[in-house]
């Protein structure tokens, strides 16, 4: 059965939805995709946001940087192999289901290991879990785009439910008083197992390369490398790496820093950032019509530097509220970077390479950039911040200078080298294999 027939042949209609949020004329598919995105980020947000604080509270601050670095390594390694298998032998929704079920089982072992202070085993379990989880970020996007079809304006309305899911997770963890507790892993395990079961009910999304001959190049996504012949794609990927260094620093040390500032309910405060995403993501269609793709992405990339400048200022007496302002900027920084980049790639990549190009975007953001950000900030924390703990929040300034520097560099590269005119229609970089025949 084709992807089109799944939506088009269903008797349901979408008459109650605006034209720009329907999915192939089928309200039911839209609802199921929004639930998918919500649960995907409930799983992610229930533990990843405050992992650093949990490790610090359980006498494992030395492994915070390493834990996030391993999560990034998993983002690089796992999509290559799990993706190659899923593309040929299993429908996308089944790969999503099995990955979350396996990850949920792994999470069940983490609370006891972290509470016991066994850092080495904790790192192994975190790495194994992320091997299963990281490919699901790209899979969820890919499934959504497959069923959205040509109505790309529907995607932000689907993706916003991922943000809502992260907010729900943060409020739940904070409300239960688990921000610094190893109990967050039980919450993640339950959510992951639930989502795994739900994924089997998602709209059928056939394996995109079913029946195709296996080649080693497919394991590493070699076909997508031909997109690097295009200037704008190269510039986008370079700037994505630079911006995700900032994201890596933020994910790794924002929660311990809020704790150092004396802020309580850290998970709840971090949820403010995700809540702001809801406000900004629905403005994307308007922003694209007013300022265009290039400058929308520009703002999403460079404002990361502003929010870390606020982190530095928050170290002053009675100025911790500035850190909350910086957290609230997460919406414009994340939405206008991650979501717009995914939309741009879906517009310009050849049809047969769209999924691989999306996976490559996730790889450079959650993998390469996050690894550099986590590793560099982890090194600075171990050599500068931890030995100078008596200085309080001011000791953290060297960490925040890293993303400020990358934001300045990103602004230069993007402004000078990315060529895009709002007066010309965005076209695909090259014809798909099917079209070329």
C-alpha positions in Angstrom: 0.0 0.0 0.0 1.4 3.4 -0.9 1.7 6.2 1.6 -0.8 8.3 -0.3 -3.5 5.6 -0.2 -3.3 5.3 3.6 -4.5 8.9 4.0 -6.6 9.4 0.9 -8.7 6.3 1.1 -9.8 6.8 4.7 -13.4 7.9 4.9 -12.6 10.5 7.6 -12.5 14.1 6.5 -10.7 17.2 7.8 -13.4 19.7 7.4 -13.1 21.0 10.9 -9.4 21.8 10.4 -8.0 24.9 8.6 -6.6 24.1 5.2 -3.1 24.7 6.3 -3.1 22.1 9.0 -4.7 19.2 7.2 -2.7 16.2 6.2 -3.6 14.8 2.8 -7.2 15.7 3.6 -7.4 13.4 6.6 -8.0 14.7 10.1 -7.4 11.3 11.7 -3.9 11.0 10.4 -3.1 14.5 11.6 -4.3 13.7 15.1 -2.2 10.5 15.2 0.9 12.3 14.0 0.5 15.0 16.6 0.2 12.3 19.3 3.3 10.6 17.9 5.3 13.9 18.2 4.0 14.6 21.7 5.0 11.2 23.1 8.4 11.3 21.3 9.3 14.4 23.3 7.6 13.3 26.5 10.1 10.5 26.5 13.1 12.8 25.6 12.2 15.7 28.0 11.5 13.5 31.0 15.2 12.8 31.6 17.5 14.6 29.2 16.9 18.1 30.4 17.9 17.4 34.1 20.3 14.5 33.6 23.2 16.8 34.6 21.6 17.9 37.8 20.7 14.3 38.6 24.3 13.1 38.1 25.6 16.1 40.2 23.2 15.3 43.0 24.2 11.7 43.1 27.9 12.5 43.4 28.6 11.9 39.7 29.4 15.4 38.5 32.6 14.3 36.8 30.7 12.2 34.2 28.2 14.9 33.2 30.2 16.0 30.1 31.0 12.4 29.2 27.3 11.3 29.5 26.2 14.0 27.0 29.2 13.3 24.7 28.2 9.6 24.6 24.6 10.6 23.7 26.1 12.6 20.8 28.2 9.6 19.7 25.1 7.5 19.7 23.5 10.0 17.4 26.3 9.6 15.0 26.6 5.8 15.1 23.1 4.4 15.5 21.2 6.0 12.6 23.7 4.5 10.2 22.9 0.9 11.2 19.4 1.0 12.5 18.4 3.2 9.6 19.9 0.9 7.0 18.0 -2.0 8.5 14.7 -0.1 8.8 14.9 1.3 5.3 14.8 -2.2 3.9 13.1 -4.7 6.1 10.6 -2.9 8.4 8.0 -0.1 8.0 9.1 3.1 9.7 6.4 3.0 12.5 7.6 -0.5 13.5 11.2 0.6 13.7 10.0 3.5 15.9 8.1 1.1 18.1 10.8 -1.5 18.6 13.4 1.2 19.3 11.3 2.7 22.1 10.4 -0.6 23.6 14.1 -1.6 23.8 15.0 1.8 25.2 12.3 1.6 27.9 13.8 -1.7 29.2 17.3 -0.2 29.4 16.0 2.8 31.3 14.6 0.5 34.1 18.1 -0.3 35.2 19.5 3.3 35.5 17.9 4.4 38.8 19.6 1.8 40.9 23.0 2.3 39.1 23.0 6.1 39.4 21.8 6.0 43.1 24.7 3.6 43.8 27.2 6.0 42.3 28.4 3.6 39.7 29.5 6.1 37.0 31.0 3.6 34.6 27.9 1.4 34.3 25.7 4.5 34.2 27.6 5.7 31.2 27.3 2.4 29.5 23.5 2.3 30.0 23.0 5.9 28.9 25.0 5.1 25.7 23.0 1.9 25.0 19.7 3.8 25.6 20.7 6.6 23.2 21.7 4.0 20.5 18.0 3.1 20.4 16.6 6.6 21.0 18.6 8.9 18.7 17.4 7.4 15.4 13.7 7.9 16.5 14.1 11.7 16.2 14.7 11.5 12.5 12.2 8.8 12.1 9.4 10.8 13.7 10.2 13.7 11.4 10.4 11.4 8.4 7.0 9.8 9.2 5.4 13.2 9.6 6.8 14.5 6.3 5.8 11.4 4.4 2.1 11.8 5.4 2.1 15.6 5.1 3.0 15.3 1.4 3.1 18.5 -0.4 1.2 20.4 2.3 4.4 21.3 4.2 2.6 24.1 6.1 1.1 21.4 8.3 4.4 20.3 9.7 4.9 23.1 12.2 1.5 22.3 13.7 2.5 18.7 14.1 6.0 19.5 15.4 4.5 21.9 18.1 3.1 19.0 19.9 6.6 17.7 20.4 7.3 20.9 22.3 4.1 20.5 24.3 5.3 17.0 25.1 8.6 18.3 26.5 6.7 20.9 28.5 4.4 18.2 30.0 7.4 16.1 30.8 9.2 18.9 32.6 6.1 19.9 34.6 5.5 16.3 35.5 9.1 15.7 36.7 9.2 19.1 38.5 5.7 18.6 40.1 6.7 15.2 41.4 9.9 16.7 42.9 12.1 14.5 40.7 14.3 17.2 39.0 17.4 16.0 40.9 16.3 12.4 41.5 17.2 9.2 39.7 13.5 8.6 39.7 13.3 10.5 36.4 14.5 7.3 34.7 11.4 5.4 35.8 9.2 8.1 34.3 11.2 7.8 31.0 10.9 4.0 31.0 7.1 4.1 31.4 6.7 6.8 28.7 9.0 4.9 26.3 7.2 1.6 26.7 3.8 3.3 26.3 5.0 5.1 23.1 6.5 1.9 21.8 3.1 0.2 21.9 1.4 3.2 20.5 3.8 3.4 17.5 2.4 0.1 16.2 -0.9 2.0 15.6 0.6 4.8 13.5 -0.3 5.2 9.8 1.5 2.6 7.7 4.8 4.1 6.4 6.4 1.5 4.2 10.2 0.9 4.3 11.4 3.5 1.7 14.1 1.1 0.2 12.3 -2.2 0.6 13.7 -4.7 -1.8 16.7 -2.6 -2.7 20.1 -4.3 -2.8 22.1 -3.6 0.4 25.3 -1.7 -0.1 27.9 -0.6 2.5 27.5 3.0 1.3 23.9 2.9 2.4 25.0 2.1 6.0 26.7 5.5 6.2 24.2 7.4 4.1 26.7 7.9 1.3 24.0 8.9 -1.2 23.2 12.0 0.8 26.8 13.1 0.5 26.2 14.2 -3.0 24.1 17.1 -1.6 27.4 18.6 -0.5 28.0 19.6 -4.1 25.5 22.4 -3.4 26.8 25.6 -1.8 23.8 26.3 0.4 23.6 22.8 1.7 27.2 23.0 2.8 26.7 26.3 4.5 23.6 25.0 6.3 25.4 22.0 7.6 28.4 24.1 8.8 26.1 26.5 10.6 24.0 23.6 12.0 27.2 22.2 13.5 28.2 25.6 15.0 24.8 26.2 16.4 24.4 22.8 17.8 27.6 23.3 19.8 25.6 25.9 21.7 22.7 23.4 22.0 25.2 20.8 23.3 26.5 23.2 26.0 22.9 24.2 27.0 21.7 20.6 27.3 24.7 19.5 29.3 25.0 22.3 31.9 21.9 24.4 32.0 20.3 22.3 34.7 23.3 22.2 37.0 23.8 25.9 36.5 20.2 26.7 37.5 20.9 24.6 40.6 24.0 26.6 41.3 22.0 29.8 41.1 19.7 28.4 43.8 16.7 28.0 41.6 14.3 25.4 42.8 12.1 23.1 40.6 14.7 23.1 37.8 12.7 20.8 35.6 9.7 23.2 35.8 11.9 26.3 35.0 13.4 24.5 32.0 9.9 23.7 30.8 9.4 27.5 30.4 11.8 27.3 27.5 9.8 24.5 25.8 6.5 26.4 26.5 8.0 29.4 24.6 8.5 27.1 21.6 4.7 26.6 21.4 4.4 30.4 21.0 7.1 30.7 18.4 6.5 27.6 16.3 3.0 28.7 15.3 4.5 32.0 14.0 6.8 30.1 11.5 4.4 30.4 8.5 4.0 34.2 9.2 7.8 34.6 9.6 8.5 32.8 6.3 6.1 35.1 4.5 7.5 38.3 6.0 11.3 37.8 6.3 12.0 34.5 4.4 13.9 31.4 5.1 17.4 32.8 5.3 16.7 35.5 7.9 14.4 33.3 9.9 17.2 30.8 10.2 19.6 33.6 10.9 17.7 34.7 14.0 17.4 31.2 15.2 21.1 30.7 15.0 22.6 33.9 16.4 20.3 34.5 19.3 21.9 31.6 21.0 24.8 34.0 21.8 22.4 36.5 23.4 20.9 33.9 25.8 24.3 32.8 27.0 25.3 36.4 27.6 22.2 36.5 29.9 23.5 33.4 31.6 26.7 35.3 32.4 24.8 38.3 33.7 22.6 36.0 35.9 25.6 35.3 38.1 25.4 38.8 39.6 23.7 39.4 42.9 19.9 39.1 42.7 20.0 38.7 38.9 19.2 35.0 38.7 15.9 36.0 37.0 18.0 36.7 33.9 18.7 33.0 33.6 14.9 32.4 33.4 14.7 35.0 30.6 17.5 33.1 28.8 15.6 29.9 29.3 12.4 31.5 27.8 14.4 32.4 24.7 14.6 28.7 23.9 11.6 28.9 21.7 12.9 31.3 19.1 16.4 29.8 19.2 15.2 26.2 18.7 12.2 26.7 16.5 13.8 29.1 14.0 16.8 26.8 13.9 15.7 23.1 14.1 12.3 23.4 12.5 13.2 25.8 9.7 16.3 23.8 8.9 14.2 20.6 8.6 11.6 22.4 6.4 14.3 23.9 4.2 15.9 20.4 3.6 12.5 18.9 2.8 12.0 21.6 0.2 15.3 21.4 -1.6 16.5 17.7 -1.2 15.7 15.3 -4.0 12.6 13.3 -3.1 14.6 10.0 -2.9 17.1 11.6 -0.6 14.8 13.5 1.7 14.9 11.0 4.5 18.7 10.6 4.4 19.1 14.4 4.3 16.8 14.7 7.4 18.9 12.0 9.2 22.0 13.9 8.3 20.6 17.0 9.8 19.9 15.2 13.0 23.3 13.6 12.9 25.2 16.9 12.7 23.0 18.5 15.4 22.5 15.7 17.9 25.8 14.1 17.0 28.7 16.2 15.8 27.8 19.6 17.2 26.4 18.2 20.5 29.5 16.1 20.9 31.8 19.1 20.5 29.6 21.2 22.8 29.4 18.5 25.5 33.1 17.6 25.3 34.4 21.2 25.4 32.1 22.3 28.1 32.7 19.2 30.1 36.5 19.8 29.9 36.0 23.4 31.0 33.8 22.3 33.9 36.3 19.8 35.1 39.4 22.1 34.8 37.9 25.5 35.7 34.5 25.4 37.2 34.6 22.5 39.6 38.0 23.5 41.2 36.7 27.1 41.6 33.3 26.1 43.2 33.7 28.7 46.0 33.3 31.5 43.3 29.7 30.4 42.9 27.8 31.0 39.6 30.5 33.4 38.4 32.9 30.4 38.0 30.7 29.2 35.1 31.4 32.1 32.8 34.2 30.4 30.8 31.7 27.7 29.7 29.2 30.3 28.4 31.8 32.1 26.4 32.0 29.0 24.0 28.5 29.3 22.6 28.8 33.1 22.4 31.9 32.7 20.2 30.2 30.1 17.9 27.1 32.4 17.5 29.3 35.2 16.3 31.1 32.9 13.8 27.8 31.5 12.6 26.4 35.0 12.0 29.4 35.7 9.7 29.3 32.5 7.8 25.6 32.5 7.2 25.3 36.1 6.2 28.2 36.0 3.8 28.0 32.6 2.2 24.3 31.5 2.2 22.7 32.6 -1.1 18.9 32.9 -1.0 16.5 35.3 -2.5 12.8 35.6 -1.4 12.0 36.6 -5.0 12.8 33.2 -6.4 11.0 30.0 -5.7 12.9 27.4 -3.7 13.6 24.4 -6.0 15.0 21.0 -5.4 18.8 20.7 -5.8 18.6 18.0 -8.4 16.0 15.6 -9.8 15.2 12.4 -7.9 16.4 9.1 -9.3 12.9 8.3 -10.5 12.6 11.7 -12.2 16.0 11.4 -13.9 15.0 8.2 -15.6 
